[in-house]
Amino acid sequence: MLLAALLLTASPQAALAKGTPDLSAGGSITVRLASGEASVDSGSLAFYRVGEPYHEDGDYAYRLTADFADSGVSLEDIHSPRSAEALAAFADERGLEGSAVQVENGSLTFRVPRGQLGLYLVMQELPAQGWEPIRPFLVSVPAFDGGAYRYDVDATPKVGEPVPIPPEPDVPEPPSEVRPPVFPWLPRTGDFLWITAVPALVGLVLFIAGRRARSRSDEDGRKD
């Protein structure tokens, strides 16, 4: 009798140890991006609700949302990187848009609206300058930890190695605009060489020819 009484009182306690979350509540996902002491301070992440919770045998599980129902991805193992990558590829293929959040000071926080708890896909939308893009991953909101549900979840994905930033290409300056002369009939600076050299050369030739003609005339006069 005593053993039966202990079992009856222990069973409800074991069932309520995990229990079911408040699906009408809201929550948040805080993502921290850092590699060692260096933090990622640029780029953005996109959040997609890929799984909605439902009750099953006193517990709750996830099933694909309407946007991702045709992906055929199993949500039995929400920690599988293959599941996250398959869902990310499906989102890219279908052109689905997530909720983008900008990274600031190495972290960001996505607010989960009330009644929108579930399984969220997190993927890089805009790569961070100087860093490799992170791989997509899944986050459950709420998360079960220490015998209770946490509706504000922290996530620290693995950040890739930094990549060198290519230098900006040299852009040639556009040619300066050539303004028309104020007095177009006047010679330009570069034209003075032709204006002065050609008449001088012609004058020199005529001078030499005149001297020769005069010399011949004098010689003919002396002969006479």
Salt bridges, closest charged atoms under 4 A:
GLU52 OE2 - ARG63 NE 3.49
ASP59 OD2 - LYS18 NZ 3.37
ASP70 OD2 - ARG94 NH1 3.97
GLU85 OE2 - ARG135 NH2 2.16
ASP145 OD2 - ARG150 NE 3.36
ASP154 OD1 - ARG32 NH1 3.51
ASP191 OD2 - ARG188 NE 3.48
